[in-house]
Amino acid sequence: MSEIRMRGVYKQFGKERIIENVNLDIEDGEFVVFVGPSGCGKSTLLRLVAGLEDITKGDLHIGGKRVNNLPPPERGVAMVFQSYALYPHMTVYENMAFGLRLAKTDTQTIDERVRKAGDILQLDQLLTRLPKELSGGQRQRVAIGRAIVREPGVFLFDEPLSNLDAALRVQTRIEIAKLHSDLGASMIYVTHDQVEAMTLANKIVLLNAGEAVIKDGSVAQVGSPLELYHQPCNKFVAGFIGSPKMNFIDGELVSSDGSKSTIKLPDGSQVEASVDASAAQPGMKVTLGIRPEHFDQQGASSTAKGKVAYAEHLGEASLFYLELAGSNELLTLRKEGDVLANRGDMIEISIPRDYCHLFNDSDRAFPRTVTYEQEMLTTV
Amino acid sequence: MQEIKILKKVGLFFLVLLLVIFSVFPFYYAIVTSFKSGSALFKVDYYPKVLDFSNYVSAFTEQPFHLNIFNSVIVAVAVVVLSLFLGVTASFALGRVKFRGRGLLLLTILAVSMFPQVAVLSGMFELIRWMGLYNSLPGLMITYMIFTLPFTVWVLTTFMRDLPKELEEASIMDGASPWVIITKVFMPLLWPALVTTGLLAFIAAWNEFLFALTFILQNETRTVPVAIASMGGASEFELPWGSIMAGSVVVTIPVVALVLIFQRRIVSGLTAGAVKG
């Protein structure tokens, strides 16, 4: 059993507050991804778990044991580094065996485990090579192999794919997902790439950066990928998850009856959203959020016209950046398939009420009255 | 165009030739002189006319020159081993561990190498006598480290600092203690630096004159440079140039050999493959 419990974890470097009040439960066998903008301390949080940094305040339990003061090798964790960090003077075999040799494991067990890891990672032909004779992808696999042979309860990945090229990244991502289902160990994975986060995670931990860290603590939201996508708890999460990012339109709350709210937009038109904003007073400044891919869904309460400022044709879809009357920010619209529209063309968009998000004046989200399970049913 | 290119090449060739002659000629002249004897010593010749080995024989028979060489080897090897050991361990602390006053400490170490030898001579003399090492080889080994350690520590610290941090962290995760990290992970990567600094320390200890002259009394315990300088001729008025040159040639050969042997080990790019480059 290697569940991880963090209780009130803080980390400071001198006066700089990097990690604030993290409370997190990672169950045995879970795949957790730490994601966030650069400088949010996601790598630091991982290194706290690894034991490469000391925790300033708070408790860290792994497998029911408090490990704050335990050295890294005794925590039952293994880490894969972004830059691979292979021992350049040792062969692939020796690289993987090094940790076991230091732990005085007997030679036969070492050999078994290294060969098994070699099989899993398709390194069996390369065991006698030196790291410099390997390609980037192979080096990364050796780094993973070095973690596997130690048979840890928890794997820690620090942006393991960011040094690989795009094609290899997708392939290795799938290999890591497969590895997780084969080994059944817990994995914590740090990335700044939200596609990796969405595809790999059982649970995403989205971290705040900047002033929000001091105000709200380091963790912005914890949840399954779809939870974060469909029910972001604030504007930051809503904007971070999803690509292209969610559109935000400033508005004013007109009324709310518990199941739906009416919002007045800057151009004077009114929009309905399936959001419970009854906690707020009418007249409050609010922000309406809607994802670029959700504009043309069913259930529109209002339509608007926008002039195309830029168009990007991706093949499977097209992105249009629209100028809207009364708003100085461009609105992003995603349309499936080939849609031909050029600069200056007018496009009509509809705003479906079931897909709207609404944020109050301090950027907190109002609860949506449509759960994403329902929403998914309607889309499938 | 073509002429300018050729001209440039010829110019470069002559420049190189000049440099080679300037650095090699004194040694070449020593070799030539070492084969001469009697009044021929004072005639200027640019190539050996006769091969007369009597100077080499007398260098070893007139004084315990083989003992002197042996002493020099012991001192130089000990200085290299001690300097490298202290240098590697110190540079690990100075290059990889963050602590208060690290910069100041590094500067102090550098400052030590700035003192002229004469300035520390009398103090060093007292120190050596107090330790009871006067007139013995260990006394030389310890005093030589005053000039070998600063540059060893500095060079190794620079190299140590450049080793990737992840490599150290990966070995920590693998359960390596600082000692294992130094010996099993960092030392193999530091080979080029170790060979270079080791050679420099060896040469410095091998050629050192002032300390060796001051701290050693007997002929049998002397090291080579002093032994050569104190070679006496048949009479008070004769300086035995022949023997001196022969001795110099003999003691230069080990150094040249060492450089040639270890030259192969001074290979760069040993860290290739450790991290994404």
Interface residues (C-beta under 8 A of the other chain):
Chain A: A50 L52 P71 P72 P73 V77 A78 M79 F81 Q82 S83 Y84 A85 L86 Y87 P88 H89 F98 G99 L102 A103 L130 P131 K132 E133 L134 G136 R139 R146 R150 N163
Chain B: P164 E166 L167 E169 A170 S171 I172 M173 D174 G175 A176 V180 K184 V185 P188 L189 L270 T271 A272 G273 A274 V275 K276
